[in-house]
Amino acid sequence: MALKDRGKKAIENFIENRAFFKHETLEGTHMLFGLGQLPEPYRSQLTNLDMYDDIDRVLYSYKTPIAWRTKEGVWIVPSVSYSRTTTNHQATIIKMLS
């Protein structure tokens, strides 16, 4: 199912304006609050960034981080397959970042 316009707008505001949000299964925040189903090596990478306070924002889908931005402004979107809904969330953020 395609991401609704409200969810897309929330992601867009999160990317551009650091506007944190919670929308259905999506959440955009400024800190790491869990790793969900994130596999290695991304799990260690994100944990290390958090340990050195180098995370600017984290986008979660179903409580799993699917994209994050470092304080240097670099977005990381792991190439990991999840559910159809989360894959849609990933595609939306990749499209918005390009």
C-alpha positions as CSV (number, residue, x, y, z in Angstrom):
1,M,0.0,0.0,0.0
2,A,1.3,3.4,-0.9
3,L,2.3,5.8,1.9
4,K,-0.5,8.3,2.4
5,D,0.1,12.0,1.7
6,R,0.1,12.9,5.4
7,G,2.9,10.4,6.0
8,K,4.9,11.6,3.0
9,K,4.5,15.2,4.2
10,A,5.7,14.2,7.7
11,I,8.9,12.6,6.2
12,E,9.5,15.6,4.0
13,N,9.2,18.0,7.0
14,F,11.5,15.7,9.0
15,I,14.2,15.7,6.3
16,E,14.0,19.4,5.5
17,N,13.1,21.0,8.9
18,R,14.0,18.5,11.5
19,A,10.3,18.4,12.4
20,F,9.9,15.3,14.7
21,F,6.8,13.3,14.3
22,K,4.8,10.1,15.0
23,H,2.5,8.9,12.2
24,E,1.0,5.5,12.3
25,T,4.0,3.1,12.1
26,L,6.5,5.9,11.3
27,E,8.4,8.0,13.7
28,G,11.0,10.7,13.2
29,T,13.1,11.6,16.2
30,H,16.5,13.2,17.2
31,M,17.8,10.3,19.2
32,L,18.2,6.6,19.1
33,F,15.7,4.8,21.3
34,G,16.0,1.2,20.0
35,L,17.4,-0.9,17.2
36,G,14.4,-3.1,16.4
37,Q,15.2,-5.5,13.5
38,L,18.2,-3.6,12.2
39,P,20.9,-6.1,11.3
40,E,24.7,-5.9,11.5
41,P,26.8,-4.1,10.4
42,Y,24.2,-1.2,10.6
43,R,23.4,-2.0,14.2
44,S,27.0,-1.4,15.3
45,Q,27.4,1.6,13.1
46,L,24.3,3.3,14.5
47,T,25.3,2.4,18.1
48,N,28.7,3.9,17.6
49,L,27.3,7.1,16.2
50,D,25.0,7.3,19.2
51,M,27.8,6.7,21.6
52,Y,29.7,9.6,20.2
53,D,26.6,11.8,20.0
54,D,26.9,12.0,16.3
55,I,23.2,11.4,15.3
56,D,21.1,14.3,14.2
57,R,17.9,12.4,13.4
58,V,16.5,8.9,13.1
59,L,13.6,7.7,11.1
60,Y,11.8,4.6,12.5
61,S,9.4,2.2,10.8
62,Y,7.8,-0.3,13.2
63,K,10.4,0.7,15.9
64,T,13.3,-0.2,13.5
65,P,15.6,2.6,12.4
66,I,15.4,2.7,8.6
67,A,17.3,5.9,8.0
68,W,19.5,8.3,10.0
69,R,21.4,11.5,9.6
70,T,24.8,12.3,11.1
71,K,25.5,15.7,12.5
72,E,27.7,16.2,9.4
73,G,24.5,16.0,7.3
74,V,25.1,12.6,5.8
75,W,22.0,10.4,5.4
76,I,22.3,6.7,5.8
77,V,19.6,4.4,4.5
78,P,20.6,0.8,5.0
79,S,20.0,-1.5,2.1
80,V,17.9,-4.0,4.1
81,S,14.6,-5.7,3.1
82,Y,11.8,-5.7,5.6
83,S,8.0,-5.9,5.2
84,R,6.2,-4.4,2.2
85,T,5.1,-1.4,4.3
86,T,8.6,-0.6,5.6
87,T,10.0,-1.1,2.0
88,N,7.6,1.6,0.9
89,H,8.8,3.8,3.7
90,Q,12.4,3.3,2.6
91,A,11.6,4.0,-1.0
92,T,9.8,7.2,0.0
93,I,12.8,8.5,2.0
94,I,15.3,7.5,-0.7
95,K,13.3,9.3,-3.4
96,M,13.0,12.4,-1.2
97,L,16.8,12.4,-0.5
98,S,17.7,12.2,-4.2
